[in-house]
Amino acid sequence: MKFILISFLFILKLNIAHAVENLAFIDLNYIINNSLSGKSINNFINDLKNKKIENFKIIETKIKKDENDLISKKNIIEKSIYDEKVNQIKIRISNYNNERQEFKKYLDERKVLYTNQLLESLNPIISNYVEQNSISIVLPKKMIIIGKKNLDITIPIIKILDKTVQKINFDE
């Protein structure tokens, strides 16, 4: 009876050890931020953002200038004209804020779109890597508390991705 129990435990231990060998984990955020194609997405989004910020600064400066001019003329112009101009400035500020929100939404949508394109390119690469290396399960790194470094396939996947996809096609 003891022999059967020891044999069973030994076989169970071998199966568990073998199962761990077929596991891997990957850090998708690291790939998105550090691969050539991921960096091209980040650079593209940052360029769009920086160009638009310049326009927003110009608009904001002009609104502030007009507001200060109006305040300086408050006692000189008629109250009804002053109130009308205050309302016009409020409308401009509201439009400005709406434009900023719309642009932020636009940037977020672009980032998601291009990241999804990257992930679509990444999926077959991961599948091929898993197939070639007899890996049974790939888990996201953020779900792993601790694991052996040799189970992390992030760097090999980045190298393959960088060879196949250097840049995402932007439709801008």
RAQUIBEL-V729880 format. One record per residue. RES is the residue in three letters. BURIAL is # if it has 16 or more other C-alpha atoms within 10 Angstrom, else .. Layout:
res->RES burial->BURIAL
res->RES burial->BURIAL
//
This chain:
res->MET burial->.
res->LYS burial->.
res->PHE burial->.
res->ILE burial->.
res->LEU burial->.
res->ILE burial->.
res->SER burial->.
res->PHE burial->.
res->LEU burial->.
res->PHE burial->.
res->ILE burial->.
res->LEU burial->.
res->LYS burial->.
res->LEU burial->.
res->ASN burial->.
res->ILE burial->.
res->ALA burial->.
res->HIS burial->.
res->ALA burial->.
res->VAL burial->.
res->GLU burial->.
res->ASN burial->.
res->LEU burial->#
res->ALA burial->#
res->PHE burial->#
res->ILE burial->#
res->ASP burial->#
res->LEU burial->#
res->ASN burial->.
res->TYR burial->.
res->ILE burial->#
res->ILE burial->#
res->ASN burial->.
res->ASN burial->#
res->SER burial->#
res->LEU burial->#
res->SER burial->#
res->GLY burial->#
res->LYS burial->#
res->SER burial->#
res->ILE burial->#
res->ASN burial->#
res->ASN burial->.
res->PHE burial->#
res->ILE burial->#
res->ASN burial->.
res->ASP burial->.
res->LEU burial->.
res->LYS burial->.
res->ASN burial->.
res->LYS burial->.
res->LYS burial->.
res->ILE burial->.
res->GLU burial->.
res->ASN burial->.
res->PHE burial->#
res->LYS burial->.
res->ILE burial->.
res->ILE burial->.
res->GLU burial->#
res->THR burial->.
res->LYS burial->.
res->ILE burial->#
res->LYS burial->.
res->LYS burial->.
res->ASP burial->.
res->GLU burial->#
res->ASN burial->.
res->ASP burial->.
res->LEU burial->#
res->ILE burial->.
res->SER burial->.
res->LYS burial->.
res->LYS burial->.
res->ASN burial->.
res->ILE burial->.
res->ILE burial->.
res->GLU burial->.
res->LYS burial->.
res->SER burial->.
res->ILE burial->.
res->TYR burial->#
res->ASP burial->.
res->GLU burial->.
res->LYS burial->.
res->VAL burial->#
res->ASN burial->.
res->GLN burial->.
res->ILE burial->#
res->LYS burial->.
res->ILE burial->.
res->ARG burial->.
res->ILE burial->#
res->SER burial->.
res->ASN burial->.
res->TYR burial->#
res->ASN burial->.
res->ASN burial->.
res->GLU burial->.
res->ARG burial->.
res->GLN burial->.
res->GLU burial->.
res->PHE burial->#
res->LYS burial->.
res->LYS burial->.
res->TYR burial->.
res->LEU burial->#
res->ASP burial->.
res->GLU burial->.
res->ARG burial->#
res->LYS burial->#
res->VAL burial->.
res->LEU burial->.
res->TYR burial->#
res->THR burial->#
res->ASN burial->.
res->GLN burial->.
res->LEU burial->#
res->LEU burial->#
res->GLU burial->.
res->SER burial->#
res->LEU burial->#
res->ASN burial->.
res->PRO burial->.
res->ILE burial->#
res->ILE burial->#
res->SER burial->.
res->ASN burial->.
res->TYR burial->#
res->VAL burial->#
res->GLU burial->.
res->GLN burial->.
res->ASN burial->.
res->SER burial->.
res->ILE burial->#
res->SER burial->.
res->ILE burial->.
res->VAL burial->#
res->LEU burial->.
res->PRO burial->.
res->LYS burial->#
res->LYS burial->.
res->MET burial->.
res->ILE burial->.
res->ILE burial->.
res->ILE burial->.
res->GLY burial->.
res->LYS burial->.
res->LYS burial->.
res->ASN burial->.
res->LEU burial->#
res->ASP burial->#
res->ILE burial->#
res->THR burial->#
res->ILE burial->.
res->PRO burial->.
res->ILE burial->#
res->ILE burial->#
res->LYS burial->.
res->ILE burial->.
res->LEU burial->#
res->ASP burial->#
res->LYS burial->.
res->THR burial->.
res->VAL burial->#
res->GLN burial->.
res->LYS burial->.
res->ILE burial->#
res->ASN burial->.
res->PHE burial->.
res->ASP burial->.
res->GLU burial->.
//
